[in-house]
Amino acid sequence: MLYQKTPGGRRTQDFVKLVARGEATRDREEVMTEVGAEVRGMILHPYGKEKGCAQRALATLTLQTRGGNGVRIDDIVAIIQKALGSKAYGSLSADEEKDVMERACKRPKFADDVVDDMLRGACQRFTELPKDTRVVARCIGHDSLFTFDTISETVTTLGEARVCK
């Protein structure tokens, strides 16, 4: 459960899907752990000079490393929310909806941009993790106008992520 405030200051809540996995084998002494989150938000991808197409977005960020990695889910959720064009809310007043749309218009993004921003955020926040930490960043833009969704995904390591260099 994610508690947040609407642009007007009202308290609201939403669900965040948490990802947590552990893998151990007899021949390997270390345990592989994976933690992450899936967060709903919105993106407004540029369309012409002053228009855009709003999309509901589902963004996921996971990190996989050896042993206990000490990654906080709150940090992952914050990285995802910052990468999205705007947060999504369960309910908004008309004025709050206008504020959310204006914020998204000031930060137009494609699904690819969200993925790059999540990778950049992971590289900046998790500097203490090993360079071979596997990172998966994915964004699905659910289009309301077309019959298809936009999907962008990058699977890399913290050491190899091009946006971290």
BASETI-11321 format. One record per residue (C-alpha): x, y, z. Coordinates in steps of 0.001 Angstrom, whole numbers, plus 500000, padded with zeros to 6 digits. Example, Ala and Ser with C-alpha at 12.3 -4.5 7.8 and 13.67 -1.06 7.14 Angstrom:
2
      X      Y      Z
 512300 495500 507800
 513670 498940 507140
This chain:
165
      X      Y      Z
 500000 500000 500000
 501376 503381 498987
 500117 506435 500839
 500509 509768 499106
 498943 513190 498907
 497062 514574 495939
 498195 517922 494494
 495483 519524 496671
 496862 517906 499831
 494229 515189 500316
 495551 511834 501554
 495060 508932 499153
 496362 505409 498737
 497311 503101 495908
 498714 499620 495515
 502310 498953 494522
 503284 495492 493354
 506423 494338 495145
 508908 491932 493588
 511057 489765 495864
 512853 486573 494901
 515654 484485 496307
 517556 481721 494578
 519951 479268 496146
 521536 476125 494733
 523705 473457 496317
 526682 474207 494104
 526637 477946 494752
 527481 479328 498181
 525831 482673 497612
 522137 483389 497421
 520871 485500 494523
 518291 488050 495629
 516023 490179 493490
 513908 493072 494763
 511810 495587 492920
 508475 497284 492467
 505828 497975 489854
 504190 501412 490034
 501351 503001 488081
 501668 506532 486777
 501220 508468 483581
 503296 509682 480699
 502458 512221 478076
 504482 511632 474967
 505123 514585 472687
 502888 514984 469687
 503527 518139 467721
 504626 521387 469328
 501904 521918 471896
 500002 518651 472036
 500613 515318 473610
 499041 511919 473995
 498456 510927 477619
 499013 507302 478539
 498553 505355 481726
 501930 503815 482436
 503078 500785 484384
 506760 501019 485310
 508852 498267 486888
 512374 498381 488297
 514161 495344 489779
 517704 494759 491010
 519307 491310 491334
 522553 490723 493171
 524418 488174 495259
 523730 487994 498977
 521701 490450 501008
 521769 493677 499071
 520140 496104 501519
 518029 497696 498776
 515029 499535 500213
 511722 499214 498368
 510950 502845 499263
 514023 503907 497263
 512940 501850 494257
 509400 503282 494374
 510816 506821 494593
 513058 506208 491557
 510098 504906 489537
 507792 507769 490533
 510449 510351 489671
 510979 508725 486255
 507298 508832 485302
 505726 511969 483840
 503347 512182 486780
 501955 510070 489591
 498604 508345 489172
 495889 508790 491766
 492767 506885 492718
 490631 510027 492745
 491185 513680 491957
 489080 516800 491954
 488812 518694 488665
 491434 521220 489820
 493803 518450 490943
 493374 516644 487622
 494316 519855 485835
 497455 520151 488008
 498462 516556 487225
 497996 517085 483475
 499961 520363 483563
 502822 518614 485366
 502853 515842 482761
 502805 518440 479950
 505909 520076 481418
 507684 516699 481429
 506714 514949 478184
 508199 511469 477942
 508142 508346 475858
 508302 504920 477537
 512004 504798 476528
 512645 508004 478501
 511063 506491 481625
 513299 503415 481324
 516428 505566 480898
 515446 507730 483883
 514869 504653 486084
 518292 503263 485129
 519918 506626 485798
 518175 506832 489176
 519296 503305 490108
 522905 504107 489188
 522853 507305 491271
 521131 505782 494310
 522768 502352 494514
 526461 503224 494162
 527369 500762 496948
 526079 497746 495020
 528457 495628 492920
 528842 496617 489266
 527511 493194 488208
 524142 493885 489863
 521498 493014 487260
 518968 495775 486633
 515688 495397 484747
 513769 498575 483899
 510471 498310 482034
 507699 500722 481131
 504399 499917 479453
 502411 502836 478089
 498728 501892 477805
 497475 503908 474883
 493869 505067 474963
 493734 506042 471300
 495372 503084 469566
 494841 499335 469856
 498398 498685 470991
 500571 499494 473995
 504096 500865 473975
 506653 498692 475752
 510241 499605 476516
 512609 497407 478506
 516317 497329 479257
 518138 494482 480993
 521688 495403 481977
 524051 495686 484940
 524871 498762 486999
 528377 498677 485502
 527163 498425 481889
 524163 500770 481919
 524859 503353 479232
 522962 506102 481069
 525249 505682 484088
 528417 506605 482240
